[in-house]
Amino acid sequence: MKRIEAIIRTGRLEDVKLSLEQAGISGLTCEPVRGFGRQQGQTGGFGGSNYALNLVPKTRVEVVLPDDQVESAIDIIIQAAQTGEMGDGKIFVTEVLQAVRIRTGERDEAALS
């Protein structure tokens, strides 16, 4: 099993969610996050003063999948989240050693569906 963690533009969340659902991937976790990468944040103005907004709002989407679904899920996220502009985000894939459904005690891939 693998965990896909995608940091995406907040405005692309609905497209990513719908695309994953259409591909039969159910279940994801998302949360608002802030950070910066190559773009080094943004510059903004308030009350006539300019200041640096070093942490850009993004959304973190996490999905845990069987190994055989990982590459297609990555492709789906890229297609749904990509604008071609700097700041589109990143995808990280990590190994998941165990999953347990609390309600039933099911484990590993049985706990994912």
C-alpha positions in Angstrom: 0.0 0.0 0.0 1.1 3.5 -0.7 0.1 7.0 0.5 -0.2 9.7 -2.1 0.2 13.2 -0.6 -0.5 15.9 -3.1 0.0 19.6 -2.3 -2.2 21.4 -4.9 -3.8 24.8 -5.6 -6.9 25.2 -3.5 -8.9 26.0 -6.5 -8.1 22.7 -8.1 -9.4 20.5 -5.2 -12.9 19.9 -6.6 -11.4 18.8 -10.0 -9.0 16.4 -8.3 -11.7 15.0 -6.1 -14.1 14.4 -9.0 -11.5 12.9 -11.2 -10.4 10.4 -8.5 -14.1 9.5 -7.9 -14.7 9.0 -11.6 -11.7 6.6 -11.6 -13.3 4.6 -8.8 -10.9 5.8 -6.1 -13.0 6.5 -3.1 -11.9 8.0 0.1 -9.5 10.9 0.5 -8.5 13.3 3.2 -7.9 17.0 2.5 -6.9 20.0 4.6 -5.9 23.6 4.0 -2.1 24.1 4.4 0.3 27.0 3.8 3.8 26.9 2.5 6.2 27.9 -0.3 8.5 26.3 -2.8 10.4 27.8 -5.7 8.0 30.7 -6.0 9.2 31.9 -2.5 5.7 33.1 -1.6 4.0 36.2 -2.8 4.3 39.9 -2.3 1.2 41.8 -1.2 0.1 45.2 -0.1 -2.0 46.5 2.8 -2.6 50.0 3.9 -0.1 51.4 1.4 2.7 49.1 2.6 4.1 46.1 0.7 5.0 43.0 2.6 6.0 39.4 1.9 3.4 36.7 2.2 5.9 33.9 2.4 3.4 31.1 3.0 1.0 30.5 0.1 -2.3 28.8 0.8 -2.6 25.4 -0.7 -4.6 22.2 -0.1 -3.1 18.9 1.0 -4.9 15.8 -0.4 -4.0 12.3 0.9 -5.1 9.0 -0.5 -4.0 5.5 0.5 -4.2 2.9 -2.3 -3.1 -0.6 -3.2 0.2 -0.5 -5.1 -1.4 -1.3 -8.4 -3.5 1.9 -8.4 -0.8 4.3 -7.5 0.5 5.3 -11.0 -3.0 5.9 -12.4 -3.9 8.0 -9.4 -0.8 10.1 -9.8 -1.6 10.6 -13.5 -5.2 11.6 -12.6 -4.0 14.1 -10.0 -1.6 15.7 -12.4 -4.2 16.0 -15.1 -6.8 17.5 -12.7 -4.4 19.8 -10.8 -2.0 21.0 -13.5 -2.3 24.6 -14.8 1.2 24.8 -16.3 2.1 27.7 -14.0 4.6 27.8 -11.2 3.0 26.8 -7.9 0.9 23.9 -9.2 2.2 21.8 -6.3 3.9 18.5 -5.6 3.1 14.8 -5.2 4.8 12.6 -2.6 4.4 8.8 -2.4 5.3 6.9 0.7 5.0 3.3 1.9 2.1 2.5 4.2 3.0 -0.4 6.5 -0.4 -1.1 7.9 -4.0 0.1 7.7 -6.8 -0.8 10.2 -10.5 0.1 9.9 -11.4 0.9 13.5 -15.1 -0.1 13.2 -14.5 -3.6 12.0 -10.9 -4.4 12.7 -10.3 -5.1 9.0 -6.6 -4.7 8.1 -4.5 -3.6 5.2 -6.1 -3.5 1.7 -9.4 -4.8 3.2 -9.5 -1.7 5.3 -9.2 0.6 2.3 -12.4 -0.3 0.4 
